[in-house]
């Protein structure tokens, strides 16, 4: 079949799903690439995004359903057919406005377009069967097998659900899973070096967006209806950047003063780095470290667009930081590489890639980075450690081990440092111990952890 006659959105969605499965690509980056090259209209772009993220989010549920009706298990299917069937079943189960006949026909044509004509009939027959027997789909009994039920019903890895059940209980684990399956809000950070949140909201409204203020962060703007943001004049003029509220809170808690010396130890792609510069009124110095040059390039590009000129990028492992600069920093942000389990609503493929055995490995690396980077702080200096993870090994586990070994640091009471709406909920946090764990179902943000310390004496 001529590829030009296919639904552009479904054809592009299949392309992304195959890249994610076969090449380990990240869906968000593949979607950005397609947005630049395919010139899809708004309606097709919206469907493309829905199909990719929806299919990846619901993959566990989709595979469970497919295996109930297919003679060939999902695990044994041709990888192209597997992605076509998953995307088809997603539309049948979750997108009520698309007629089942259209779903089946498009899936069949996708198979033909990829040179698998012999299996087009199998795809068509399986999807028609599932469409006609949706009412017969069965899940495990939640009373007898609560973890398996939640895992299959809400499409999360069983090992992760089991952990959450132990920590949160049935009701809250279900709420967390549901929140992870909802499309996250698009949040912008107003560049206060160039404009105010109120002026930015007016400008974005003129450009056709529906926006309102963040309830958590003063410089945050929530976008209800978004276009392709980099095409906006306000973006090109550097009036805002895209950043979740949870990520902004890390910089707000560190709160560096103008004229100070700041180190962002794991800085790419630069959201927190440029926010720190805003808080410093673009006065002082920020050393932005990363081990990947392409991430440093992104920081430099963001600084140029936002009008930030106090950032110096350095290609360096944070564990070598103290040897490089000595004890010179007034403030230090250590936002370490982590499992990313707090952002699986934004990067749904991560839920299927991360394994329980990865957590101790992350913890070891995180503790090494934190311990070595902390040596660059002056006495009296302030440190914020953060991750986009929900899991204790990477969060309180690292912090507790750090405080035992590096006794020159003490936790900083977060009560007076948090934005007011969070400070008002401080009974939910270990604020006096210097901990903060944000969760999607409680706070509407990404899953995010931070802890704050003060260096009270010289390092040994």
TORKOL-4160 file (C-alpha; in steps of 0.2 Angstrom, whole numbers, padded with zeros to 4 digits, m for minus):
460
<pt num="1" X="0000" Y="0000" Z="0000"/>
<pt num="2" X="0006" Y="0018" Z="m0004"/>
<pt num="3" X="0012" Y="0025" Z="0013"/>
<pt num="4" X="0004" Y="0042" Z="0009"/>
<pt num="5" X="m0013" Y="0035" Z="0010"/>
<pt num="6" X="m0011" Y="0029" Z="0028"/>
<pt num="7" X="m0017" Y="0039" Z="0042"/>
<pt num="8" X="m0001" Y="0051" Z="0045"/>
<pt num="9" X="m0004" Y="0050" Z="0064"/>
<pt num="10" X="m0005" Y="0031" Z="0065"/>
<pt num="11" X="0010" Y="0029" Z="0053"/>
<pt num="12" X="0021" Y="0041" Z="0063"/>
<pt num="13" X="0015" Y="0033" Z="0080"/>
<pt num="14" X="0020" Y="0016" Z="0074"/>
<pt num="15" X="0037" Y="0023" Z="0069"/>
<pt num="16" X="0040" Y="0030" Z="0087"/>
<pt num="17" X="0034" Y="0014" Z="0095"/>
<pt num="18" X="0046" Y="0003" Z="0085"/>
<pt num="19" X="0060" Y="0015" Z="0089"/>
<pt num="20" X="0056" Y="0014" Z="0107"/>
<pt num="21" X="0055" Y="m0005" Z="0107"/>
<pt num="22" X="0069" Y="m0010" Z="0095"/>
<pt num="23" X="0082" Y="0004" Z="0098"/>
<pt num="24" X="0078" Y="0009" Z="0116"/>
<pt num="25" X="0074" Y="0027" Z="0110"/>
<pt num="26" X="0064" Y="0039" Z="0121"/>
<pt num="27" X="0047" Y="0043" Z="0116"/>
<pt num="28" X="0047" Y="0061" Z="0120"/>
<pt num="29" X="0063" Y="0064" Z="0109"/>
<pt num="30" X="0056" Y="0054" Z="0095"/>
<pt num="31" X="0040" Y="0064" Z="0095"/>
<pt num="32" X="0050" Y="0080" Z="0095"/>
<pt num="33" X="0060" Y="0074" Z="0080"/>
<pt num="34" X="0044" Y="0070" Z="0071"/>
<pt num="35" X="0037" Y="0087" Z="0075"/>
<pt num="36" X="0051" Y="0095" Z="0067"/>
<pt num="37" X="0051" Y="0084" Z="0051"/>
<pt num="38" X="0034" Y="0078" Z="0047"/>
<pt num="39" X="0024" Y="0095" Z="0047"/>
<pt num="40" X="0008" Y="0086" Z="0054"/>
<pt num="41" X="m0007" Y="0097" Z="0057"/>
<pt num="42" X="m0014" Y="0100" Z="0075"/>
<pt num="43" X="m0026" Y="0086" Z="0074"/>
<pt num="44" X="m0014" Y="0073" Z="0068"/>
<pt num="45" X="m0001" Y="0079" Z="0080"/>
<pt num="46" X="m0013" Y="0077" Z="0095"/>
<pt num="47" X="m0018" Y="0060" Z="0089"/>
<pt num="48" X="0000" Y="0055" Z="0087"/>
<pt num="49" X="0005" Y="0060" Z="0104"/>
<pt num="50" X="m0011" Y="0051" Z="0112"/>
<pt num="51" X="m0007" Y="0035" Z="0103"/>
<pt num="52" X="0011" Y="0034" Z="0107"/>
<pt num="53" X="0010" Y="0039" Z="0126"/>
<pt num="54" X="m0006" Y="0030" Z="0128"/>
<pt num="55" X="0000" Y="0014" Z="0121"/>
<pt num="56" X="0016" Y="0015" Z="0131"/>
<pt num="57" X="0007" Y="0019" Z="0147"/>
<pt num="58" X="m0006" Y="0005" Z="0145"/>
<pt num="59" X="0006" Y="m0008" Z="0138"/>
<pt num="60" X="0004" Y="m0020" Z="0153"/>
<pt num="61" X="m0015" Y="m0019" Z="0152"/>
<pt num="62" X="m0015" Y="m0021" Z="0133"/>
<pt num="63" X="m0004" Y="m0036" Z="0133"/>
<pt num="64" X="m0015" Y="m0044" Z="0147"/>
<pt num="65" X="m0030" Y="m0041" Z="0136"/>
<pt num="66" X="m0022" Y="m0047" Z="0120"/>
<pt num="67" X="m0016" Y="m0063" Z="0128"/>
<pt num="68" X="m0034" Y="m0067" Z="0133"/>
<pt num="69" X="m0040" Y="m0067" Z="0115"/>
<pt num="70" X="m0025" Y="m0071" Z="0104"/>
<pt num="71" X="m0019" Y="m0088" Z="0099"/>
<pt num="72" X="m0001" Y="m0081" Z="0098"/>
<pt num="73" X="0005" Y="m0074" Z="0114"/>
<pt num="74" X="0011" Y="m0056" Z="0114"/>
<pt num="75" X="0029" Y="m0061" Z="0118"/>
<pt num="76" X="0030" Y="m0072" Z="0102"/>
<pt num="77" X="0022" Y="m0060" Z="0090"/>
<pt num="78" X="0033" Y="m0052" Z="0076"/>
<pt num="79" X="0038" Y="m0035" Z="0084"/>
<pt num="80" X="0030" Y="m0024" Z="0071"/>
<pt num="81" X="0013" Y="m0034" Z="0073"/>
<pt num="82" X="0015" Y="m0033" Z="0092"/>
<pt num="83" X="0016" Y="m0014" Z="0091"/>
<pt num="84" X="0002" Y="m0012" Z="0078"/>
<pt num="85" X="m0010" Y="m0023" Z="0089"/>
<pt num="86" X="m0006" Y="m0014" Z="0105"/>
<pt num="87" X="m0009" Y="0002" Z="0097"/>
<pt num="88" X="m0026" Y="m0005" Z="0090"/>
<pt num="89" X="m0031" Y="m0012" Z="0106"/>
<pt num="90" X="m0027" Y="0005" Z="0115"/>
<pt num="91" X="m0039" Y="0014" Z="0103"/>
<pt num="92" X="m0053" Y="0001" Z="0106"/>
<pt num="93" X="m0052" Y="0001" Z="0125"/>
<pt num="94" X="m0048" Y="0020" Z="0128"/>
<pt num="95" X="m0052" Y="0031" Z="0113"/>
<pt num="96" X="m0071" Y="0029" Z="0112"/>
<pt num="97" X="m0073" Y="0042" Z="0098"/>
<pt num="98" X="m0064" Y="0032" Z="0085"/>
<pt num="99" X="m0075" Y="0019" Z="0077"/>
<pt num="100" X="m0069" Y="0001" Z="0079"/>
<pt num="101" X="m0070" Y="m0002" Z="0060"/>
<pt num="102" X="m0058" Y="0012" Z="0057"/>
<pt num="103" X="m0046" Y="0005" Z="0070"/>
<pt num="104" X="m0046" Y="m0012" Z="0063"/>
<pt num="105" X="m0044" Y="m0006" Z="0045"/>
<pt num="106" X="m0030" Y="0006" Z="0049"/>
<pt num="107" X="m0021" Y="m0008" Z="0059"/>
<pt num="108" X="m0023" Y="m0020" Z="0044"/>
<pt num="109" X="m0016" Y="m0007" Z="0032"/>
<pt num="110" X="m0001" Y="m0003" Z="0043"/>
<pt num="111" X="0004" Y="m0021" Z="0043"/>
<pt num="112" X="0003" Y="m0021" Z="0024"/>
<pt num="113" X="0013" Y="m0005" Z="0023"/>
<pt num="114" X="0027" Y="m0013" Z="0033"/>
<pt num="115" X="0028" Y="m0028" Z="0021"/>
<pt num="116" X="0019" Y="m0040" Z="0032"/>
<pt num="117" X="0003" Y="m0043" Z="0021"/>
<pt num="118" X="0002" Y="m0061" Z="0026"/>
<pt num="119" X="m0002" Y="m0056" Z="0044"/>
<pt num="120" X="m0014" Y="m0042" Z="0040"/>
<pt num="121" X="m0029" Y="m0054" Z="0042"/>
<pt num="122" X="m0023" Y="m0060" Z="0059"/>
<pt num="123" X="m0022" Y="m0042" Z="0065"/>
<pt num="124" X="m0039" Y="m0038" Z="0058"/>
<pt num="125" X="m0047" Y="m0054" Z="0066"/>
<pt num="126" X="m0039" Y="m0051" Z="0083"/>
<pt num="127" X="m0044" Y="m0033" Z="0084"/>
<pt num="128" X="m0062" Y="m0037" Z="0079"/>
<pt num="129" X="m0063" Y="m0051" Z="0092"/>
<pt num="130" X="m0057" Y="m0040" Z="0106"/>
<pt num="131" X="m0069" Y="m0026" Z="0100"/>
<pt num="132" X="m0084" Y="m0037" Z="0101"/>
<pt num="133" X="m0079" Y="m0046" Z="0117"/>
<pt num="134" X="m0073" Y="m0031" Z="0127"/>
<pt num="135" X="m0086" Y="m0035" Z="0141"/>
<pt num="136" X="m0078" Y="m0052" Z="0143"/>
<pt num="137" X="m0061" Y="m0045" Z="0148"/>
<pt num="138" X="m0057" Y="m0051" Z="0166"/>
<pt num="139" X="m0044" Y="m0046" Z="0179"/>
<pt num="140" X="m0038" Y="m0055" Z="0194"/>
<pt num="141" X="m0048" Y="m0053" Z="0210"/>
<pt num="142" X="m0042" Y="m0038" Z="0220"/>
<pt num="143" X="m0045" Y="m0046" Z="0236"/>
<pt num="144" X="m0035" Y="m0062" Z="0233"/>
<pt num="145" X="m0021" Y="m0054" Z="0222"/>
<pt num="146" X="m0021" Y="m0035" Z="0225"/>
<pt num="147" X="m0004" Y="m0032" Z="0218"/>
<pt num="148" X="m0007" Y="m0042" Z="0202"/>
<pt num="149" X="m0024" Y="m0034" Z="0200"/>
<pt num="150" X="m0017" Y="m0016" Z="0202"/>
<pt num="151" X="m0002" Y="m0021" Z="0190"/>
<pt num="152" X="m0014" Y="m0027" Z="0176"/>
<pt num="153" X="m0028" Y="m0015" Z="0179"/>
<pt num="154" X="m0017" Y="0001" Z="0179"/>
<pt num="155" X="m0002" Y="m0005" Z="0169"/>
<pt num="156" X="0012" Y="m0004" Z="0181"/>
<pt num="157" X="0026" Y="m0017" Z="0184"/>
<pt num="158" X="0021" Y="m0030" Z="0197"/>
<pt num="159" X="0037" Y="m0027" Z="0207"/>
<pt num="160" X="0034" Y="m0008" Z="0208"/>
<pt num="161" X="0016" Y="m0011" Z="0213"/>
<pt num="162" X="0021" Y="m0023" Z="0227"/>
<pt num="163" X="0033" Y="m0010" Z="0234"/>
<pt num="164" X="0020" Y="0004" Z="0234"/>
<pt num="165" X="0007" Y="m0007" Z="0242"/>
<pt num="166" X="0019" Y="m0010" Z="0257"/>
<pt num="167" X="0022" Y="0008" Z="0259"/>
<pt num="168" X="0005" Y="0016" Z="0254"/>
<pt num="169" X="m0009" Y="0003" Z="0255"/>
<pt num="170" X="m0022" Y="m0002" Z="0242"/>
<pt num="171" X="m0031" Y="0014" Z="0240"/>
<pt num="172" X="m0016" Y="0026" Z="0239"/>
<pt num="173" X="m0007" Y="0014" Z="0227"/>
<pt num="174" X="m0022" Y="0014" Z="0216"/>
<pt num="175" X="m0022" Y="0033" Z="0216"/>
<pt num="176" X="m0004" Y="0034" Z="0212"/>
<pt num="177" X="m0006" Y="0022" Z="0197"/>
<pt num="178" X="m0021" Y="0031" Z="0191"/>
<pt num="179" X="m0011" Y="0048" Z="0192"/>
<pt num="180" X="0003" Y="0040" Z="0182"/>
<pt num="181" X="m0009" Y="0036" Z="0168"/>
<pt num="182" X="m0015" Y="0053" Z="0166"/>
<pt num="183" X="m0007" Y="0065" Z="0154"/>
<pt num="184" X="0003" Y="0078" Z="0165"/>
<pt num="185" X="0000" Y="0096" Z="0164"/>
<pt num="186" X="0012" Y="0107" Z="0154"/>
<pt num="187" X="0020" Y="0119" Z="0166"/>
<pt num="188" X="0031" Y="0134" Z="0161"/>
<pt num="189" X="0043" Y="0144" Z="0171"/>
<pt num="190" X="0042" Y="0162" Z="0168"/>
<pt num="191" X="0059" Y="0170" Z="0165"/>
<pt num="192" X="0058" Y="0184" Z="0178"/>
<pt num="193" X="0074" Y="0191" Z="0170"/>
<pt num="194" X="0063" Y="0197" Z="0156"/>
<pt num="195" X="0045" Y="0198" Z="0161"/>
<pt num="196" X="0033" Y="0194" Z="0175"/>
<pt num="197" X="0021" Y="0179" Z="0177"/>
<pt num="198" X="0006" Y="0191" Z="0175"/>
<pt num="199" X="0013" Y="0198" Z="0159"/>
<pt num="200" X="0018" Y="0181" Z="0152"/>
<pt num="201" X="0001" Y="0174" Z="0155"/>
<pt num="202" X="m0006" Y="0189" Z="0145"/>
<pt num="203" X="0006" Y="0186" Z="0131"/>
<pt num="204" X="0003" Y="0168" Z="0130"/>
<pt num="205" X="m0016" Y="0171" Z="0129"/>
<pt num="206" X="m0013" Y="0183" Z="0115"/>
<pt num="207" X="m0004" Y="0169" Z="0106"/>
<pt num="208" X="m0019" Y="0157" Z="0108"/>
<pt num="209" X="m0015" Y="0147" Z="0123"/>
<pt num="210" X="m0026" Y="0144" Z="0138"/>
<pt num="211" X="m0016" Y="0147" Z="0154"/>
<pt num="212" X="m0018" Y="0150" Z="0173"/>
<pt num="213" X="m0006" Y="0152" Z="0187"/>
<pt num="214" X="0003" Y="0138" Z="0196"/>
<pt num="215" X="m0004" Y="0135" Z="0214"/>
<pt num="216" X="0013" Y="0130" Z="0220"/>
<pt num="217" X="0026" Y="0141" Z="0212"/>
<pt num="218" X="0025" Y="0159" Z="0209"/>
<pt num="219" X="0034" Y="0159" Z="0193"/>
<pt num="220" X="0024" Y="0144" Z="0187"/>
<pt num="221" X="0011" Y="0145" Z="0173"/>
<pt num="222" X="0000" Y="0130" Z="0169"/>
<pt num="223" X="m0005" Y="0128" Z="0150"/>
<pt num="224" X="m0022" Y="0120" Z="0148"/>
<pt num="225" X="m0021" Y="0121" Z="0129"/>
<pt num="226" X="m0004" Y="0121" Z="0121"/>
<pt num="227" X="0002" Y="0123" Z="0103"/>
<pt num="228" X="0020" Y="0118" Z="0098"/>
<pt num="229" X="0028" Y="0129" Z="0111"/>
<pt num="230" X="0045" Y="0132" Z="0103"/>
<pt num="231" X="0036" Y="0140" Z="0088"/>
<pt num="232" X="0029" Y="0154" Z="0099"/>
<pt num="233" X="0036" Y="0171" Z="0098"/>
<pt num="234" X="0037" Y="0172" Z="0117"/>
<pt num="235" X="0047" Y="0156" Z="0118"/>
<pt num="236" X="0059" Y="0162" Z="0105"/>
<pt num="237" X="0061" Y="0178" Z="0114"/>
<pt num="238" X="0066" Y="0169" Z="0130"/>
<pt num="239" X="0051" Y="0174" Z="0140"/>
<pt num="240" X="0048" Y="0156" Z="0147"/>
<pt num="241" X="0055" Y="0138" Z="0148"/>
<pt num="242" X="0046" Y="0122" Z="0151"/>
<pt num="243" X="0049" Y="0115" Z="0168"/>
<pt num="244" X="0038" Y="0105" Z="0181"/>
<pt num="245" X="0034" Y="0114" Z="0197"/>
<pt num="246" X="0043" Y="0100" Z="0207"/>
<pt num="247" X="0059" Y="0104" Z="0198"/>
<pt num="248" X="0057" Y="0122" Z="0201"/>
<pt num="249" X="0055" Y="0119" Z="0220"/>
<pt num="250" X="0073" Y="0112" Z="0221"/>
<pt num="251" X="0080" Y="0129" Z="0216"/>
<pt num="252" X="0068" Y="0139" Z="0227"/>
<pt num="253" X="0074" Y="0129" Z="0242"/>
<pt num="254" X="0092" Y="0131" Z="0238"/>
<pt num="255" X="0088" Y="0150" Z="0235"/>
<pt num="256" X="0105" Y="0157" Z="0231"/>
<pt num="257" X="0109" Y="0175" Z="0234"/>
<pt num="258" X="0114" Y="0187" Z="0220"/>
<pt num="259" X="0133" Y="0188" Z="0218"/>
<pt num="260" X="0136" Y="0171" Z="0226"/>
<pt num="261" X="0146" Y="0156" Z="0219"/>
<pt num="262" X="0134" Y="0141" Z="0214"/>
<pt num="263" X="0138" Y="0124" Z="0208"/>
<pt num="264" X="0125" Y="0114" Z="0198"/>
<pt num="265" X="0134" Y="0097" Z="0199"/>
<pt num="266" X="0123" Y="0087" Z="0187"/>
<pt num="267" X="0116" Y="0101" Z="0177"/>
<pt num="268" X="0110" Y="0095" Z="0159"/>
<pt num="269" X="0099" Y="0100" Z="0151"/>
<pt num="270" X="0099" Y="0116" Z="0161"/>
<pt num="271" X="0081" Y="0119" Z="0168"/>
<pt num="272" X="0087" Y="0121" Z="0186"/>
<pt num="273" X="0103" Y="0130" Z="0181"/>
<pt num="274" X="0094" Y="0144" Z="0172"/>
<pt num="275" X="0081" Y="0145" Z="0186"/>
<pt num="276" X="0096" Y="0147" Z="0199"/>
<pt num="277" X="0102" Y="0162" Z="0188"/>
<pt num="278" X="0085" Y="0170" Z="0189"/>
<pt num="279" X="0084" Y="0168" Z="0208"/>
<pt num="280" X="0102" Y="0176" Z="0208"/>
<pt num="281" X="0096" Y="0191" Z="0196"/>
<pt num="282" X="0109" Y="0185" Z="0184"/>
<pt num="283" X="0123" Y="0191" Z="0196"/>
<pt num="284" X="0137" Y="0180" Z="0203"/>
<pt num="285" X="0143" Y="0164" Z="0195"/>
<pt num="286" X="0136" Y="0147" Z="0192"/>
<pt num="287" X="0147" Y="0132" Z="0187"/>
<pt num="288" X="0136" Y="0119" Z="0177"/>
<pt num="289" X="0144" Y="0102" Z="0176"/>
<pt num="290" X="0139" Y="0087" Z="0166"/>
<pt num="291" X="0147" Y="0072" Z="0159"/>
<pt num="292" X="0139" Y="0073" Z="0142"/>
<pt num="293" X="0144" Y="0087" Z="0130"/>
<pt num="294" X="0127" Y="0087" Z="0121"/>
<pt num="295" X="0119" Y="0091" Z="0138"/>
<pt num="296" X="0131" Y="0106" Z="0141"/>
<pt num="297" X="0127" Y="0112" Z="0123"/>
<pt num="298" X="0108" Y="0112" Z="0128"/>
<pt num="299" X="0112" Y="0123" Z="0143"/>
<pt num="300" X="0122" Y="0135" Z="0133"/>
<pt num="301" X="0108" Y="0136" Z="0121"/>
<pt num="302" X="0095" Y="0139" Z="0135"/>
<pt num="303" X="0106" Y="0152" Z="0143"/>
<pt num="304" X="0107" Y="0162" Z="0126"/>
<pt num="305" X="0088" Y="0161" Z="0124"/>
<pt num="306" X="0084" Y="0166" Z="0141"/>
<pt num="307" X="0097" Y="0180" Z="0143"/>
<pt num="308" X="0108" Y="0171" Z="0156"/>
<pt num="309" X="0126" Y="0176" Z="0156"/>
<pt num="310" X="0133" Y="0170" Z="0173"/>
<pt num="311" X="0134" Y="0151" Z="0169"/>
<pt num="312" X="0150" Y="0143" Z="0164"/>
<pt num="313" X="0148" Y="0125" Z="0158"/>
<pt num="314" X="0161" Y="0112" Z="0162"/>
<pt num="315" X="0163" Y="0094" Z="0155"/>
<pt num="316" X="0167" Y="0085" Z="0172"/>
<pt num="317" X="0161" Y="0071" Z="0183"/>
<pt num="318" X="0154" Y="0079" Z="0199"/>
<pt num="319" X="0165" Y="0066" Z="0208"/>
<pt num="320" X="0180" Y="0075" Z="0203"/>
<pt num="321" X="0173" Y="0092" Z="0207"/>
<pt num="322" X="0182" Y="0096" Z="0224"/>
<pt num="323" X="0199" Y="0092" Z="0216"/>
<pt num="324" X="0195" Y="0104" Z="0202"/>
<pt num="325" X="0189" Y="0119" Z="0212"/>
<pt num="326" X="0192" Y="0116" Z="0230"/>
<pt num="327" X="0180" Y="0122" Z="0244"/>
<pt num="328" X="0174" Y="0138" Z="0235"/>
<pt num="329" X="0155" Y="0136" Z="0233"/>
<pt num="330" X="0142" Y="0145" Z="0243"/>
<pt num="331" X="0128" Y="0134" Z="0236"/>
<pt num="332" X="0128" Y="0117" Z="0228"/>
<pt num="333" X="0114" Y="0108" Z="0219"/>
<pt num="334" X="0116" Y="0089" Z="0217"/>
<pt num="335" X="0102" Y="0083" Z="0206"/>
<pt num="336" X="0108" Y="0066" Z="0203"/>
<pt num="337" X="0105" Y="0053" Z="0189"/>
<pt num="338" X="0091" Y="0041" Z="0195"/>
<pt num="339" X="0078" Y="0028" Z="0190"/>
<pt num="340" X="0066" Y="0042" Z="0184"/>
<pt num="341" X="0052" Y="0032" Z="0192"/>
<pt num="342" X="0044" Y="0049" Z="0198"/>
<pt num="343" X="0042" Y="0054" Z="0180"/>
<pt num="344" X="0034" Y="0039" Z="0172"/>
<pt num="345" X="0018" Y="0049" Z="0167"/>
<pt num="346" X="0029" Y="0059" Z="0156"/>
<pt num="347" X="0041" Y="0045" Z="0150"/>
<pt num="348" X="0030" Y="0030" Z="0151"/>
<pt num="349" X="0043" Y="0018" Z="0143"/>
<pt num="350" X="0053" Y="0020" Z="0159"/>
<pt num="351" X="0041" Y="0009" Z="0169"/>
<pt num="352" X="0045" Y="m0006" Z="0158"/>
<pt num="353" X="0064" Y="m0002" Z="0157"/>
<pt num="354" X="0068" Y="0000" Z="0176"/>
<pt num="355" X="0070" Y="m0016" Z="0186"/>
<pt num="356" X="0071" Y="m0018" Z="0205"/>
<pt num="357" X="0089" Y="m0023" Z="0204"/>
<pt num="358" X="0093" Y="m0006" Z="0196"/>
<pt num="359" X="0089" Y="0004" Z="0212"/>
<pt num="360" X="0104" Y="m0002" Z="0223"/>
<pt num="361" X="0115" Y="0003" Z="0208"/>
<pt num="362" X="0108" Y="0020" Z="0207"/>
<pt num="363" X="0110" Y="0022" Z="0226"/>
<pt num="364" X="0128" Y="0018" Z="0225"/>
<pt num="365" X="0132" Y="0030" Z="0211"/>
<pt num="366" X="0121" Y="0044" Z="0219"/>
<pt num="367" X="0130" Y="0042" Z="0236"/>
<pt num="368" X="0147" Y="0044" Z="0227"/>
<pt num="369" X="0142" Y="0059" Z="0218"/>
<pt num="370" X="0134" Y="0068" Z="0233"/>
<pt num="371" X="0148" Y="0064" Z="0245"/>
<pt num="372" X="0162" Y="0070" Z="0233"/>
<pt num="373" X="0153" Y="0085" Z="0226"/>
<pt num="374" X="0149" Y="0091" Z="0244"/>
<pt num="375" X="0167" Y="0093" Z="0247"/>
<pt num="376" X="0167" Y="0109" Z="0236"/>
<pt num="377" X="0156" Y="0118" Z="0248"/>
<pt num="378" X="0163" Y="0132" Z="0260"/>
<pt num="379" X="0159" Y="0130" Z="0278"/>
<pt num="380" X="0142" Y="0138" Z="0281"/>
<pt num="381" X="0137" Y="0133" Z="0263"/>
<pt num="382" X="0120" Y="0126" Z="0258"/>
<pt num="383" X="0117" Y="0110" Z="0248"/>
<pt num="384" X="0101" Y="0103" Z="0240"/>
<pt num="385" X="0101" Y="0084" Z="0235"/>
<pt num="386" X="0087" Y="0080" Z="0223"/>
<pt num="387" X="0080" Y="0065" Z="0212"/>
<pt num="388" X="0065" Y="0063" Z="0201"/>
<pt num="389" X="0062" Y="0046" Z="0210"/>
<pt num="390" X="0048" Y="0039" Z="0222"/>
<pt num="391" X="0059" Y="0026" Z="0229"/>
<pt num="392" X="0067" Y="0026" Z="0247"/>
<pt num="393" X="0084" Y="0018" Z="0241"/>
<pt num="394" X="0088" Y="0033" Z="0230"/>
<pt num="395" X="0081" Y="0046" Z="0242"/>
<pt num="396" X="0081" Y="0044" Z="0261"/>
<pt num="397" X="0092" Y="0030" Z="0260"/>
<pt num="398" X="0106" Y="0040" Z="0251"/>
<pt num="399" X="0103" Y="0055" Z="0263"/>
<pt num="400" X="0104" Y="0044" Z="0279"/>
<pt num="401" X="0120" Y="0036" Z="0273"/>
<pt num="402" X="0127" Y="0053" Z="0268"/>
<pt num="403" X="0124" Y="0061" Z="0285"/>
<pt num="404" X="0132" Y="0046" Z="0294"/>
<pt num="405" X="0148" Y="0048" Z="0284"/>
<pt num="406" X="0149" Y="0066" Z="0282"/>
<pt num="407" X="0146" Y="0073" Z="0299"/>
<pt num="408" X="0150" Y="0091" Z="0295"/>
<pt num="409" X="0133" Y="0092" Z="0287"/>
<pt num="410" X="0116" Y="0094" Z="0296"/>
<pt num="411" X="0099" Y="0094" Z="0289"/>
<pt num="412" X="0091" Y="0111" Z="0286"/>
<pt num="413" X="0073" Y="0113" Z="0292"/>
<pt num="414" X="0063" Y="0115" Z="0276"/>
<pt num="415" X="0048" Y="0123" Z="0285"/>
<pt num="416" X="0052" Y="0141" Z="0281"/>
<pt num="417" X="0060" Y="0137" Z="0264"/>
<pt num="418" X="0045" Y="0129" Z="0255"/>
<pt num="419" X="0033" Y="0139" Z="0244"/>
<pt num="420" X="0018" Y="0143" Z="0254"/>
<pt num="421" X="0006" Y="0131" Z="0248"/>
<pt num="422" X="0018" Y="0117" Z="0252"/>
<pt num="423" X="0023" Y="0124" Z="0268"/>
<pt num="424" X="0005" Y="0124" Z="0273"/>
<pt num="425" X="0005" Y="0105" Z="0270"/>
<pt num="426" X="0021" Y="0102" Z="0280"/>
<pt num="427" X="0013" Y="0089" Z="0291"/>
<pt num="428" X="0014" Y="0078" Z="0275"/>
<pt num="429" X="0033" Y="0080" Z="0275"/>
<pt num="430" X="0048" Y="0077" Z="0286"/>
<pt num="431" X="0051" Y="0095" Z="0284"/>
<pt num="432" X="0061" Y="0097" Z="0300"/>
<pt num="433" X="0072" Y="0082" Z="0295"/>
<pt num="434" X="0076" Y="0092" Z="0279"/>
<pt num="435" X="0066" Y="0079" Z="0267"/>
<pt num="436" X="0052" Y="0083" Z="0255"/>
<pt num="437" X="0044" Y="0069" Z="0244"/>
<pt num="438" X="0031" Y="0075" Z="0231"/>
<pt num="439" X="0020" Y="0063" Z="0223"/>
<pt num="440" X="0008" Y="0065" Z="0207"/>
<pt num="441" X="m0008" Y="0059" Z="0216"/>
<pt num="442" X="m0005" Y="0070" Z="0231"/>
<pt num="443" X="0002" Y="0086" Z="0224"/>
<pt num="444" X="m0001" Y="0085" Z="0205"/>
<pt num="445" X="0018" Y="0087" Z="0202"/>
<pt num="446" X="0030" Y="0074" Z="0196"/>
<pt num="447" X="0037" Y="0062" Z="0209"/>
<pt num="448" X="0051" Y="0071" Z="0216"/>
<pt num="449" X="0062" Y="0071" Z="0231"/>
<pt num="450" X="0074" Y="0084" Z="0239"/>
<pt num="451" X="0084" Y="0086" Z="0255"/>
<pt num="452" X="0093" Y="0101" Z="0261"/>
<pt num="453" X="0109" Y="0102" Z="0271"/>
<pt num="454" X="0120" Y="0115" Z="0279"/>
<pt num="455" X="0139" Y="0113" Z="0281"/>
<pt num="456" X="0143" Y="0118" Z="0299"/>
<pt num="457" X="0162" Y="0114" Z="0300"/>
<pt num="458" X="0177" Y="0110" Z="0289"/>
<pt num="459" X="0178" Y="0094" Z="0280"/>
<pt num="460" X="0190" Y="0081" Z="0287"/>
